[in-house]
């Protein structure tokens, strides 16, 4: 089989790494890929951006691609699955109508309310004055969310009413996130531990993956600004069998059934970001694809052929092809560029990855590029160093042992991923 994998981050390198292990796969074209996918067995980077839907379709047709796998949310929300299906091509991911669960937070919130999925309250605004008056009158500080896709940066937790009003002005008046913040949600601020539960779906059947916990804050001790994720581990000890049964019954099953009832059967990976509050579990968000960096700890635990699972989802056979997971725990630590999530320099040479791999780690590339035989930084999150062990602490220690071998100028990372300070 010839595959096309769309995306260029750490999630996509993890997908390429796992897909390349399938005996069914001969070649994987990665659009546009990174320094890691460029050197993964069977993989070849191609210079097509994930927003160039016409270019991706033309390439898939020219190369007789047997299966396309979509990593990031942008092409899914833009309707790439609909486009490929109309051309008779097999593609893994939800159609545009189903991808609204991530593409529009207002749609997602209304969908959850229609299908009695537990979530916090929210009000939707497009007028700044109305939003500011509402936020100012609340007893508790809210969460402010840009309605559209904002590269993981559209959620703000203000620390005062003045800051809330200032952020609303930036979003609704100054359009700090462009069209994504033309509409804003003022939402209940929930408190508790967060767990990410991902599941494969063929539109009817679901298969839950090992639940993960992500560390969003930049600095050790959950300090500093929110990021796209500075590390993760799976499975989460918070996700007991009873908890997972509740998630499937009250969140995943109603979401899949609800999409089918609304005429958009959900095929692909559904990601539920959950919070365990004092009043019970609540859905913070849905994503319409694999998470990042959750993928870097979930896929190392998967024993099944990922191609088989994806084809089973596309063909409606997931109930006959349940995934098999290995015992153990995986932990990943993200190495980021200095200055991330704000301004950061690029082009720093990376050294020491072979030493980390010799220590038993798998190093997934995110913001890297090859230039004249040198591996350089090219993004904010640069690498995700993953270790697998029999326990959470063992997995974390393996990841940190490998990380100690890797060096690039200005590198930052947290020291408390999956382990106490």
N, C-alpha and C positions, 0 to 999 in steps of 0.2 A: 504493500500500500504506500502511496505517496500522500503525505499530510501537509496541510498548511496551518501553521500556528500563528495567530495574530497577537502582537504585543511585544513589549520590549523591557519589561520589568523583572523583578525577582520572581513573581508568580509565574511568568512565562518561562523563565529558565527552569523552574521546578517542574512545570508541565512538560517541557522539552526533555528534561532528564528522565522523567517517568515514562513518557510516550516512547522514547528511544529504546527502552528496555523490552518493548513488545516485539516478539518474533515476526509479527505481521507487518511491521513497518520497515520499509526500505529507505525512504528519504523523508526528511522533515524540513520544509522551507519555513523560516521564521521571519515574519514581517513586523517590525524591522529588526528585532532581536537586539542582542548586546554582546559584550565580550565573552560572556559565558556560553550563550547559545552558539556563538561562532566556533567554539571548540568542543561542543557536545557531540558524541558519536551520532552519525546519520544526519546531522543538522547542517543547514546552510542558511545564512542570513540573506535576505533580499531587501532592497531599499524601497519599500512601500510602506507609507505611514498607515496607522490604524484608522485614520479618518478618510482615507482614499478608497471608498467602497467600490467605485467603478474599477479602479486599478487592481484591487484585490480580486474582484470577480473575473476580470480579464485574465489575470495571472492564473487563477485556479482553473479556468477553462483551457488555457494554453498548455498547462502542465498536467492536465488530466488528474487533478487532485481528487483523491477518493474520500477524504474527510477533512473538513476545516474545523479547527478548534479556536474559539474566540476567548482570549484572555481578559481584556479590559472591558469596562462598561460602555465607553463612548460608542464604539461601533454597534453594540447590541441595542442601545437606546436609539441609535440612528436608523436601525432597521436592516442590518446586514443579513440577519437570518432570513427575513422575508425575501430579500433580494436573491440570495443564493438558492433558496427553496424554489423560487419562481423559475430559476434557470435549471432546475433539476439536480442541484448539487447537495450532497449531504453535509450538514453543518451542525455542530453541537452548541446549543445555546437557546435561550428563549426568543420568541418572536417579539417584535417591537411593542405590541400591545401589552405583553406580559412584562417586558423590561421596564415599563412605567413604574413598577414597584420600586425601582431605584432611581429612574430618571426624573420622577416628580414626587417630591415628599408630600405634597398636598394630595396627589392621587393615592399614594400609599396609605396615608393616614385615613382618608375617606374609605378606602378599600378595607382596612382593618376594622373600622367602625361598622361597615356594612356586614362584615362576616364575623363580628363579635370576637375578634382577636385582641387579646389584652394589650393595651398600650396606654400611654399618657394622653391627657387632653392636649388639644392644640387649636389655635385660631390662625386663620390664613389672612394675610394682608397684602395689598398692593399700594396702599396709601400710607405715606410716612406718618402724617399727623395722627391718623386713627391707630396705627400700630404703637406709636409712642405713648399716646394716652392710655391705651390698654395695658401696656407693659408697666407704666408708671403706677397704675392703680392696683397692681397685683400685690398680694401679701408676701410672696416669695419671689426670688429672682428666677426668671425663666431661662430656657435655652432658646437661642435664636438660630434658625436654620434657613439658608438659601434654598429655594424650592428645587432648583435644577442642579445639574452636575457641576461641582466646583473643585474637582481634583482632590477631594477629601479635606478641603479647607473651609467648607461652607457652614460649619457648625461652630458657634461661639457661645461660651459660658461666661456672661458678664459678671463682674464682681460687685457691681453697684447699679442703681437705677440710672445714674448719669451715664455710666458706660453702656448700659442697654440702649438708651436713647441714641448715644453716639454711634453705636454699631448699626442700629436701624437706619440712621441717616446715611451711613456709608453704603449700606446694602441697597436701600430703596431710592435714595436721591442720587448718590454718587456712583451707584452701580459698581461697587467694588468687585463683584463677581460677574459683571456683565449681565447678559440676559438671565443667567441663573438666579440672580437676586432681584428680578423684576417683581417676584412674589416671594414673600418671607413667611415662615411659620414662627409664631411665638408659642412656645411649647412648654409643658410642665417639666420642671427639672426633677428628674428621678435620681434616687440615691441608692447605692448598693453595689455589689460585685457584678462585673460584666462577664458574660460568656458568649462565645460565638458558636452557633450550631449550624453546620452546613449539611445539605442533603442532596443526593442525586434524585432526579425526578424524570419520569417518562410521560408525564401528563396525568397519570393516574396513580402509579406506585411511587413510593419514596424509599430511599435507603440512606439512613443517617450516618454521617461520618463521625469520627472521634471528636468530641467537642473541644474547642480551643479557648485559650485566654490570651488576649492581645494586650500589650503595654503601649498606650498611646502617647504618654508624656515623654518629652525629650530626655529628661534627666532622672538619675537614680532617685528613688523615693517618691516617684510620681510627681515630680516638680517640673517646672518649665512649660513651654507651649505644647499644644497638641500637635502630633505629627501623623503621618500615614501609618505609623506603627514601628516601634523600636525593638520589638521582639515578641515572641509568643511561645506557648507550649501546649501540648495535647497528649493524652486527654486531660481535661480539667478535673481535679478532684472534687469540684463543686457539682459536677454533673453526675449525680447518682442515677441508678436505673429508674427510680421513681421520677426524678426530675426529667430525664429524657423522655419517659413515657408521657409526662405532662406536656412537654414541648411538642411532641408529635401530635398529641390529641388536641391541644388548644391553639397551636401556632401553625405547624407545618401542614397538617391535614386540612384545616380550614382554608389555608392559603392556596394549596393545590386544587382543592375542590372548588373554591371560589373562583379561581381563574378559569377553570373548565366551564363552570356555570356561566361565566361572563363571555364565553366564546373565544378564549385565548389560552388553550391548554399549555401548562408551563412545562417545558422540556429543557433540561440543563441542570445547573446547580443553583439552588436557592439558599441564600445565606441569611440567617436570622441573627441580628445583633440583639442580645437579650440583657436585661438587668434584673437581678434578684433583689427586689425591694421588700420592705417590711410588710407590704400588702400583697406580695406574690410576684411572680415573674411578669415582666412587661417587655414588649418589643420596642427597641429603640429605633431600629431601621431594618429594612430588607435590602439586600444587594442581589443582583441578578447574575452573579458569577462567583468563581473562586475568590477567596479573600487574599490579601497580601498584608502581613506575612503568614497568615494561617496556612496557606498552601504549602509553605516550606516546612511545616511540622506535621501536616496531615498526610501528604503524599509519601513521605518516608515510612509511614506505618501501613501503607496499602500493599498487600501481597498480590492482589488481583491484577490482571492486565487492564490498564486504564482504557485502552482502545476498546476492549470488549464491553466495558461498562458504558462508554459513550455511545457505542453503536446500539446497545440494548436500550438506552434512553431514547435514542432517535427512532428505533423500531417498535417501541412500546413493549419491550421484553424485560424490563428491569426486575419484575417479579420473579423471573426465571433465572436471573443472573445476580444474585446478591453478592456484594463485595466481601472479600475476606481481608481481615485486618490482623497484623502481627501484634503480639503482646509487647508491652514496653511503653516508653514515653519518649517523645521528641521535644527538643527545645531549640529555639533559634535566637540568635542575638544579632541585631542589625548594627553594622558599622556605617556611620553617616559622615557626610562632609561637614567640616566646621562651618557654622553659620546656618545650617539647615534647622528649621524649615523656612528660614528667610534666605537672604542672599548668600551664596557660597561659590567658591572658586571651583573650576574644573581643570582637568588635565594633570592631576597629581598621579605619579606613577605608583602602582600597587605592587608590593613585594610580599612573598611568604605564603602564598596560597598552597603550594605543594606541601609545605610543612604542616599546615592545618589538615590537609587531606591525609597525610601520613599518620596524623594523630587520630584518625578515624572519623573526621568530620566531613560533611558534605557542604561545600561552599557554593551558595546560589548567588549569581550576579544580578544586580539590579541596575545601578547607574555606572556601568563600565563600558569601555570601548577599546578595541585594538587599533593601534596606530604604529606602523613600522615595527611590528613585532613586540611592542610594549603594551602592557595593560594599564589603562589610565582611567581615572574617575571621570564620569560624565553626567552625574546626577546627584541628588540630595542623599537618598538612601543608596549606598554603594554596594554593600554585600550583606548577605544573611548567612551566618555561620551556624550550621545545624548539627546537633549531636543527638544520638539515640542511646538510651540506656534502660536498665531495668526499673529505675525509679526517676522521679522528677529531678532530684538532686544529682544523680549520676548523669542524666542527660545534659543538665546545665553545666556541670563541671567539664564534660567532654567538649561542649561548645566553647566554653571559655578557655580551655586548654588550647584548642585550635586557634581561637581568635588571637591568642598571645603571640602567635607566629606571624600574623599579618600586620603589615605596616603601610601607611600612606600619610602624607603630610596633612595635619589638621584633623585626623580621624577622631570621631566621638562615638561613644557607645555607653549604654547603661551597664552597671555592674550588678544589678539585682534581678535580672530576668530569670524567673523560675527558681530563685534561691533567695534566702534571707540576706540582708545587708551584712 
